[in-house]
Amino acid sequence: MRMLYSGYQVFTDMLAPARFAAQVALGMRDNIGPVADWAMPRRMFALMDVFQGARLTHSRPAYDIGQVRSGNAMVAVREEIVFDLPFGNLLHFAKDDVETAQPRVLIVAPLSGHFATLLRSTVETMLRDHDVYITDWKNARDVPLSDGQFGFDDYVDYTMQFFQQLGPGAHLLSVCQPCVPALAAVALMSEDNDPATPRSMTLMGGPIDTRAAPTVVNELANEKSIEWFEDTLITQVPFRYAGRGRQVYPGFLQLAAFMSMNMERHGAQHRELYQLLADGHEIEANRIKDFYAEYFAVLDMSAEFYLETVDRVFQRTLLAKGELDYRGRRVNPGAIRKTALLTVEGERDDVCAVGQTAAAHGLCSSLRPHLKRHHLQPGVGHYGVFSGSKWEKQVYPQVRNMILAMN
């Protein structure tokens, strides 16, 4: 599969002139006067708009959070890189006009084919009452081979280093796939009595124990051997990129897998987008366009991180069995005694089903009952746990209250 990426790149390059022509035509729309509002030109422009937008991008989109309401005032937000590592940055959403100090929270973002900007809604909501940081992962194809490899243990390393940069008193919020390495990091820091160990950890829709309620995602991961994943899905970054020669699981394959699970829905969304554009309903159309601009922004994962995650988390469920090792050292969640635990699950989550995340409570056996909480959110799927109206109005208050209680 070494040439798979090169084949994808050739196909993308072949479409580039047509996409450029569509972009130029759309740019001329405002210059043709009333003709642009005729039915036939509107349909043509709508078709070009959908075609031009239905493409993958490989650079991180902007978080685009210029200001938020914090307390009774709107305050400006600026991004600053606190700690720069080869495969990811510790990014701070700084608010200069906040009068009182707010709890520091590190959002541990998924490394699963999309950029951390997928959690933009999570960040924006958390900024109301918190001093927010995020693990801003880099596209592996842009990381030179000279920077070494990045595997599961490195993810744990980065998480611990980021907390050490923040210092004592911070809190952790993890979404989806990184709940396992995040819990491992807290366990290791707790066992070492690290002063930077977070005061609370919120695990949301994460595969702590996939055996608890297997989903289609889990079944797919277990249908094939780890050798099949390596032989079939791992490819080499083409020469034109900084990470040339690096073995990766490319983001375009991950996206294709996600879309194949709901192809009918994605097709219906693009048909609706075309119709909205053709009918001149720009505001409604822009909501769909904004979603897919983020959804189609993909990043490549290093081969070692992807394969180790499939093996350790989804196939052998090592953390849940008490058999997960970090650099030859057994990870013991029972060492967590002071970090409060909140788990959040979505009733309709078809990625991490109900029970998978709650399994963390059994693993954290030394935590006293008043330091454990669980929230099951009715009526939401995977994304509704951390974005959308129910996240803001029902899930977020649970998170905020936990952090406030332990701050």
Sequence and secondary structure as in RCSB ss.txt:
>XXXX:A:sequence
MRMLYSGYQVFTDMLAPARFAAQVALGMRDNIGPVADWAMPRRMFALMDVFQGARLTHSRPAYDIGQVRSGNAMV
AVREEIVFDLPFGNLLHFAKDDVETAQPRVLIVAPLSGHFATLLRSTVETMLRDHDVYITDWKNARDVPLSDGQF
GFDDYVDYTMQFFQQLGPGAHLLSVCQPCVPALAAVALMSEDNDPATPRSMTLMGGPIDTRAAPTVVNELANEKS
IEWFEDTLITQVPFRYAGRGRQVYPGFLQLAAFMSMNMERHGAQHRELYQLLADGHEIEANRIKDFYAEYFAVLD
MSAEFYLETVDRVFQRTLLAKGELDYRGRRVNPGAIRKTALLTVEGERDDVCAVGQTAAAHGLCSSLRPHLKRHH
LQPGVGHYGVFSGSKWEKQVYPQVRNMILAMN
>XXXX:A:secstr
 TTHHHHHHHHHHHHHHHHHHHHHHHHTGGGSGGGGGSHHHHHHHHHHHHHHHSS B S       EEEETTEEE
E EEEEEEEETTEEEEEEE TT SS   EEEEE   SSB GGGGHHHHHHHTTTSEEEEEEE  GGGS GGG   
 HHHHHHHHHHHHHHH TT EEEEESTTHHHHHHHHHHHHHTT TT  SEEEEES  S GGGS  HHHHHHHHS 
HHHHHHHH EE  TTSTTTT EEE HHHHHHHHHHHTHHHHHHHHHHHHHHHHTT HHHHHHHHHHHHHHTBB  
EEHHHHHHHIIIIIIS HHHHT  EETTEE  GGG  SSEEEEEEETT SSS TTTTTTHHHH TTS GGGEEEE
EETT  TGGGTSSHHIIIIIHHHHHHHHHHH 
